[in-house]
């Protein structure tokens, strides 16, 4: 937001510089195209204006062929009567049905996208400029806002240029160049036989015959002075411009007295130059006799006789007030923009703006009013020339139709012209206050933000009861535009300041350490509420590479997290531990991208939490182990059977071999087979012992990709004889080729074992013929499910939720830990488990475990499941 | 009873490794051996034998149940129970009802002695 308004200001200043000084229309078009290229980075553009017949015509262009211009000449989405014109953007010409007829033309010209930006003056479209793109182009908001800013400046400059051109055409005879003709002394031939001067002061003689016509019809104020500087003659245009009835009140008076005292020296100097045979020139303001302040561009030159002797002076004064005003306005506008850009207080900017506008027309006073943040009240912005007693009344007025044109303009979002505030319903509420002033007319226009939201209104007061002239209306528009830029900028700066303040407050409050890194891992900055919490003094890491400060293993983790954070723009979390002098401490870093190419790492010491988690996990591990020991104790008979089977086979085979050795001839094949069987059975016994040891061991979990079918089969191998003995017929439906889950083999075996034992217990009172234990595995995209289903007594209604709570048991044996531990194991594997009663009989326990590829994040290869266990 | 005095033996055990090893051992000692994976399989084939070697823990009918059925049918074939674990305790006289029982793993001597006890008890009963 601040960046956007800063850019807008920069563009405004650039446009001001490009368009400000020039009054020539061709120069304006060219400056407009330059500005578009510079500010919008668009190399192909054109400026078009409506001609007097309302036809849109190319005035200037870049990168367009004559053929193209001829083909689209006259096309316009607007007419000269269009109001509320907004830019029309065509990101892709092939998708714009209204332009279908022009598609072949666009294709030939290599145009894929278009922008139509209306040039609006006094609410009416006077023309447009076009932006052309060779590729489809998505217009962003900022681009469009800048285009509108440029369009408004171009429209203003075009109107001013046109007015200037009009003046030149109507004011001057063909070939006339302002004051150029006075360069060089006139050769004034005075006939010797005639009196030196006549009553009208004009020299007599031949030349007079030739020149009198010109002098009398000249539009400039033309005077003849005698050698003492007294007025001998004033031409009719001069009489009118000086605001007197006729020249009689002027003649014989010292010309220098018509100027302000401080300027009289300059005037004397100009006369002195003329006396010396040169031309004296100066520009000075002075009031006419009617009291109107005007700026004059003056040339004083000698009139010489036939012998070259200076006999009189001719002074030509040209009224350059309009030009001077335009320049002053231009300079003022620039100054306002500079002030905005340098962050001057809003009231100062608006005050200067009011002065700049007021300087344009005598008798005009201006005020800028703001719409309160509540959206319903008026706040005084600046009204430097409005009587204070009056302007004070505006502050706090509710926005509405009866409290002045300015409030109506805010409410309606449109210009409101009140020609007589003493006699207009819109001023009812403030009429008495207005009556105390000399102000009679008030013209107000809304101040809009770049998003076209009403921010306030700019109003002009005038002491005569009248409406604004065209030029005044244009000034009002410009003023509102500038005020909008000022308020926008002020608000965004304010928002920035508040956000910075908020950030500082947050920083003060946050106990975490913060580090700013460059994208290649150099420490740029840090924040520590308590600097003693830093493990190293700032000079030991600032400006250094991560690699030179952190342990190598950690550098890799951070580098990877940086890469991810930069790529995804999402926060990355990283847990790590550091071995400090006397203890290991745990940290959690949250890494976010900031300022496009930097990284912010927020580091929190989580040692206490981690220790609590570890304690809780250790307790769980103890319980889990106890659970396994209890299971094995219960199963000891079955386990002995599992072991005695292979041992029996081994012994029998070994003794068979001895008998075989006693035989002749030796049956070597039979012997070999016998020994092979010994090996096989021994391995089988070894496996049983291995599994027993695993189950009995207190070891940290090892996460690895596991085939849940395999884990299930291992459990069934172990419980085979027990199930047989207890007459639990078992069926399995293990989906072939299920994807692996990430887990600890022993812990998952334990879960299945618990669930199998639980199912058998539930069926122990059921007739053996009706028993069925069914194990099913299925996989979907996210997890593998194992379901253990029995046809037992089911779970009592209301106990479905508590069945996993520790020490809840529905059977005589056991501690009631099996299901609780199973759940904690499953949860630690980021899975879930639940129980349900079957529709017909018995219960089903379902356990869902996430796929190995889906759980890889945040779980290190040899990380412990214990570490993943939630605390408490 | 020696190698020269061959017997016809039937083994009922669901564990293939045990079954195969016992068959090999007893054949090496000169006996004629047939093996069955379950009580049901043995009953279906109705094999005659001098002695039946039955694992107590079997799928379907267990060792005791097979013995009951045989006795109810009037078949008095001598029986030796072999057992891999506790199950019904070998000292449970009622369950065993005098049937010789050997716990796995057992040596050839133990097994032959049990077979001899079963056969001689049978002879004694007759």
Boltz contact constraints between the chains, C-beta under 6 A:
constraints:
  - contact:
      token1: [A, 637]
      token2: [B, 85]
      max_distance: 6.0
  - contact:
      token1: [A, 637]
      token2: [B, 86]
      max_distance: 6.0
  - contact:
      token1: [A, 640]
      token2: [B, 85]
      max_distance: 6.0
  - contact:
      token1: [A, 641]
      token2: [B, 84]
      max_distance: 6.0
  - contact:
      token1: [A, 641]
      token2: [B, 85]
      max_distance: 6.0
  - contact:
      token1: [A, 644]
      token2: [B, 84]
      max_distance: 6.0
  - contact:
      token1: [A, 644]
      token2: [B, 104]
      max_distance: 6.0
  - contact:
      token1: [A, 645]
      token2: [B, 15]
      max_distance: 6.0
  - contact:
      token1: [A, 645]
      token2: [B, 18]
      max_distance: 6.0
  - contact:
      token1: [A, 645]
      token2: [B, 84]
      max_distance: 6.0
  - contact:
      token1: [A, 647]
      token2: [B, 105]
      max_distance: 6.0
  - contact:
      token1: [A, 648]
      token2: [B, 18]
      max_distance: 6.0
  - contact:
      token1: [A, 648]
      token2: [B, 104]
      max_distance: 6.0
  - contact:
      token1: [A, 648]
      token2: [B, 105]
      max_distance: 6.0
  - contact:
      token1: [A, 649]
      token2: [B, 17]
      max_distance: 6.0
  - contact:
      token1: [A, 649]
      token2: [B, 18]
      max_distance: 6.0
  - contact:
      token1: [A, 649]
      token2: [B, 21]
      max_distance: 6.0
  - contact:
      token1: [A, 651]
      token2: [B, 105]
      max_distance: 6.0
  - contact:
      token1: [A, 652]
      token2: [B, 21]
      max_distance: 6.0
  - contact:
      token1: [A, 652]
      token2: [B, 22]
      max_distance: 6.0
  - contact:
      token1: [A, 652]
      token2: [B, 25]
      max_distance: 6.0
  - contact:
      token1: [A, 653]
      token2: [B, 21]
      max_distance: 6.0
  - contact:
      token1: [A, 655]
      token2: [B, 25]
      max_distance: 6.0
  - contact:
      token1: [A, 655]
      token2: [B, 108]
      max_distance: 6.0
  - contact:
      token1: [A, 656]
      token2: [B, 24]
      max_distance: 6.0
  - contact:
      token1: [A, 656]
      token2: [B, 25]
      max_distance: 6.0
  - contact:
      token1: [A, 656]
      token2: [B, 28]
      max_distance: 6.0
  - contact:
      token1: [A, 659]
      token2: [B, 28]
      max_distance: 6.0
  - contact:
      token1: [A, 659]
      token2: [B, 29]
      max_distance: 6.0
  - contact:
      token1: [A, 660]
      token2: [B, 28]
      max_distance: 6.0
  - contact:
      token1: [A, 681]
      token2: [B, 17]
      max_distance: 6.0
  - contact:
      token1: [A, 724]
      token2: [B, 57]
      max_distance: 6.0
  - contact:
      token1: [A, 724]
      token2: [B, 59]
      max_distance: 6.0
  - contact:
      token1: [A, 725]
      token2: [B, 57]
      max_distance: 6.0
